[in-house]
Amino acid sequence: MDATAEPGFLERAIHAGEPGLLKLWIHALGPERVVRWAAEKDPSVKWEGMYAHRCQACQRLYRDPKIRSVIEKHGEQMPGTVAQTLWLDEYQAPTVIDETKANRGTLDMTR
């Protein structure tokens, strides 16, 4: 059996990976938005239309010295946004959806 096919492999790999804000930031917003944010801080960072897959954008986050520099200089601006996004995506939205389903049986899309 391939090790990557083992149950729980991805979850273990995520938890064993790099700790810290950048990992959470990538998880919450996606690597393309992190690259876009870096380009807003440093216009010499070009990014639009460069990635066929999000993995390419993620790879660039770790390998591009300009982007790493922007993250090191300005990354302290992002914890609030990252925390709010994670809270909404992983706790608040599922709770609201579950409560809505329980109260009405289905989501009311007419409002």
Protein Blocks (a to p, Z undefined) as FASTA:
>chain_A
ZZklpghklmmmmmmmcedjklmmmmmnopklmmmmmmmmmmmlcfehpafbfklmmmmm
mmmmklmmmmmmmmmmmmmmmmmmmmmmmmmmmmmmmmmmmmnopacfkZZ
